[in-house]
Amino acid sequence: MDLSCLTPKNLSFRTERLSIRIMNRHDLQHFTALQTNSALMAYIGDVPEPDAFKAKFEARNQCFDDHSQWFTLLIFDRTSSAFCGSVGFLLEDIDAMRVEIGYILLSEQQGKGILTEAAKPMMEFIFTSLGARKIFAKCAVENTSSWKVMERLSLTREGCLASDFCVGDTWFDSYYYGLLNPSISEKSA
């Protein structure tokens, strides 16, 4: 993978309706709106305590220096400038050229096709510029809206991971979805 393409300028996208850019240190209010909302986090993870939350925000802003962190891209409506949510990716295994994607959207922005629209240019960047071999995503089996987004993004369900993660005291099974880079043939991989 070509990690030299990981720059703030390259992680800025525009679609017909959306403006998408990498999160920075001035975006605490946006990150807070997503990560401290227990309804939005119900199938993702526990809402962090204030000190842990601040550390998580700071760590995410170190993604260009620490590739073990998520690259978090914020989504805004181009017409109103309203904050909508985020899409992001994690360099899950650089040697295997495998990248995990994820997303979260404010409740009032759901059901409008925003995540699908925002994820497409990010995925194109991951395959074309970064040169990843595979994109994958996973979510709780019960999180129907999330796995439907994965299917709209042409990811294929590859399996179900039993008792994969815990939120609060509840363990969830996960669906695992994947997509191979269409420009990389299996013979050259």
C-alpha positions as CSV (number, residue, x, y, z in Angstrom):
1,M,0.0,0.0,0.0
2,D,1.1,3.5,-0.7
3,L,1.0,5.2,2.7
4,S,2.5,8.5,1.2
5,C,-1.0,9.3,-0.1
6,L,-2.4,9.6,3.4
7,T,-2.5,13.4,3.7
8,P,-5.3,15.8,4.8
9,K,-5.6,17.2,1.3
10,N,-6.1,13.7,-0.2
11,L,-8.7,12.8,2.5
12,S,-11.1,15.5,1.4
13,F,-14.0,14.6,-0.9
14,R,-17.0,16.2,-2.4
15,T,-20.1,14.5,-3.8
16,E,-23.3,16.0,-5.2
17,R,-24.7,16.6,-1.7
18,L,-21.8,16.2,0.7
19,S,-18.5,17.6,1.8
20,I,-16.2,15.0,3.5
21,R,-12.9,15.8,5.2
22,I,-10.5,14.4,7.8
23,M,-11.3,15.3,11.4
24,N,-9.0,17.7,13.1
25,R,-8.4,19.1,16.6
26,H,-11.2,21.7,16.1
27,D,-13.9,19.0,15.7
28,L,-14.4,17.9,19.2
29,Q,-18.1,18.9,19.2
30,H,-18.7,16.7,16.1
31,F,-16.9,13.7,17.6
32,T,-18.7,14.2,20.9
33,A,-22.1,14.3,19.1
34,L,-21.4,10.8,17.7
35,Q,-19.3,9.0,20.3
36,T,-21.2,10.0,23.4
37,N,-24.7,9.3,22.1
38,S,-25.6,5.9,23.7
39,A,-28.3,5.2,21.1
40,L,-25.8,5.6,18.2
41,M,-23.2,3.6,20.1
42,A,-25.6,0.8,21.0
43,Y,-24.1,-1.7,18.5
44,I,-20.6,-0.1,18.3
45,G,-19.1,0.2,21.8
46,D,-19.5,1.6,25.3
47,V,-19.6,5.4,25.6
48,P,-16.3,6.3,27.1
49,E,-15.8,8.1,30.3
50,P,-14.7,11.8,29.9
51,D,-10.9,11.1,30.3
52,A,-11.0,8.1,28.0
53,F,-13.1,10.1,25.5
54,K,-10.6,12.9,25.4
55,A,-7.8,10.4,24.9
56,K,-9.7,8.7,22.1
57,F,-10.3,12.0,20.3
58,E,-6.6,12.9,20.7
59,A,-5.5,9.5,19.4
60,R,-7.8,9.8,16.3
61,N,-6.1,13.1,15.5
62,Q,-2.7,11.3,15.5
63,C,-3.7,9.0,12.6
64,F,-1.1,10.4,10.2
65,D,1.7,9.6,12.6
66,D,0.2,6.5,14.2
67,H,-1.3,4.2,11.5
68,S,-2.9,2.0,14.2
69,Q,-5.6,4.7,14.6
70,W,-8.8,5.2,12.7
71,F,-8.8,7.9,9.9
72,T,-12.0,9.7,10.8
73,L,-13.7,11.7,8.0
74,L,-16.5,14.0,8.9
75,I,-19.5,14.4,6.7
76,F,-21.3,17.8,6.1
77,D,-24.3,18.7,3.9
78,R,-22.9,21.0,1.2
79,T,-26.0,23.2,1.0
80,S,-26.7,23.8,4.7
81,S,-23.2,22.9,6.1
82,A,-25.0,20.8,8.7
83,F,-22.9,18.1,10.3
84,C,-24.2,14.6,9.4
85,G,-21.8,12.0,10.8
86,S,-18.6,10.3,9.9
87,V,-17.0,7.6,7.8
88,G,-13.6,6.2,8.4
89,F,-11.0,3.5,7.8
90,L,-8.4,1.6,9.7
91,L,-5.3,0.2,8.2
92,E,-6.1,-3.2,9.8
93,D,-3.2,-5.1,8.2
94,I,-0.7,-3.2,6.1
95,D,1.2,-6.3,5.0
96,A,-2.0,-8.0,3.9
97,M,-3.2,-4.7,2.3
98,R,-6.5,-5.0,4.3
99,V,-8.5,-2.0,5.4
100,E,-11.5,-1.9,7.7
101,I,-14.2,0.7,7.1
102,G,-16.8,2.1,9.5
103,Y,-19.4,4.8,9.8
104,I,-21.8,6.4,12.1
105,L,-24.6,8.9,11.4
106,L,-26.7,11.3,13.5
107,S,-30.2,9.9,13.9
108,E,-31.8,12.8,12.1
109,Q,-29.6,12.2,9.1
110,Q,-30.3,8.5,8.7
111,G,-32.4,7.1,5.9
112,K,-31.2,9.6,3.3
113,G,-28.4,7.6,1.6
114,I,-25.7,9.8,3.2
115,L,-23.5,7.0,4.3
116,T,-23.5,5.2,1.0
117,E,-22.8,8.5,-0.8
118,A,-20.0,9.4,1.6
119,A,-18.3,6.0,1.7
120,K,-18.0,5.6,-2.1
121,P,-15.3,8.2,-2.6
122,M,-13.5,7.0,0.5
123,M,-13.5,3.4,-0.8
124,E,-12.3,4.6,-4.2
125,F,-9.4,6.3,-2.5
126,I,-8.6,3.2,-0.5
127,F,-8.5,1.0,-3.6
128,T,-7.0,3.5,-6.1
129,S,-4.7,5.7,-4.2
130,L,-3.8,3.6,-1.2
131,G,-3.8,0.4,-3.2
132,A,-5.5,-1.8,-0.7
133,R,-6.2,-5.4,-1.7
134,K,-9.3,-5.7,0.4
135,I,-11.9,-3.6,2.2
136,F,-13.9,-5.2,5.0
137,A,-16.5,-4.1,7.5
138,K,-18.4,-5.8,10.3
139,C,-21.4,-5.0,12.5
140,A,-23.7,-6.6,14.9
141,V,-26.1,-9.0,13.3
142,E,-29.0,-7.0,14.9
143,N,-27.7,-3.7,13.2
144,T,-29.8,-4.2,10.1
145,S,-29.3,-0.7,8.8
146,S,-25.5,-1.0,9.0
147,W,-25.2,-4.2,7.1
148,K,-27.7,-2.9,4.5
149,V,-25.2,0.0,3.9
150,M,-22.4,-2.6,3.4
151,E,-24.5,-4.4,0.8
152,R,-25.3,-1.1,-1.0
153,L,-21.6,-0.5,-1.1
154,S,-21.2,-3.9,-2.9
155,L,-19.5,-5.6,0.0
156,T,-20.4,-9.3,0.3
157,R,-21.3,-11.1,3.5
158,E,-18.4,-13.5,4.1
159,G,-19.5,-14.9,7.5
160,C,-20.8,-14.5,10.9
161,L,-18.5,-14.2,13.9
162,A,-20.1,-15.7,17.1
163,S,-20.0,-13.6,20.3
164,D,-17.6,-11.2,18.6
165,F,-17.8,-8.1,20.8
166,C,-19.4,-6.7,23.9
167,V,-21.3,-3.5,24.6
168,G,-22.2,-3.0,28.3
169,D,-23.1,-6.5,29.4
170,T,-24.4,-7.7,26.0
171,W,-22.4,-9.9,23.6
172,F,-23.1,-9.6,19.9
173,D,-22.5,-11.8,16.9
174,S,-21.1,-9.9,14.0
175,Y,-21.6,-10.1,10.2
176,Y,-18.3,-9.8,8.4
177,Y,-18.5,-8.2,4.9
178,G,-15.7,-7.8,2.4
179,L,-14.8,-6.5,-1.1
180,L,-11.6,-7.3,-3.1
181,N,-10.1,-4.5,-5.1
182,P,-11.4,-5.0,-8.6
183,S,-8.2,-3.7,-10.2
184,I,-6.0,-6.3,-8.5
185,S,-6.3,-9.8,-10.0
186,E,-6.1,-12.8,-7.8
187,K,-3.1,-14.1,-9.8
188,S,-1.0,-11.0,-9.0
189,A,-1.9,-10.9,-5.3
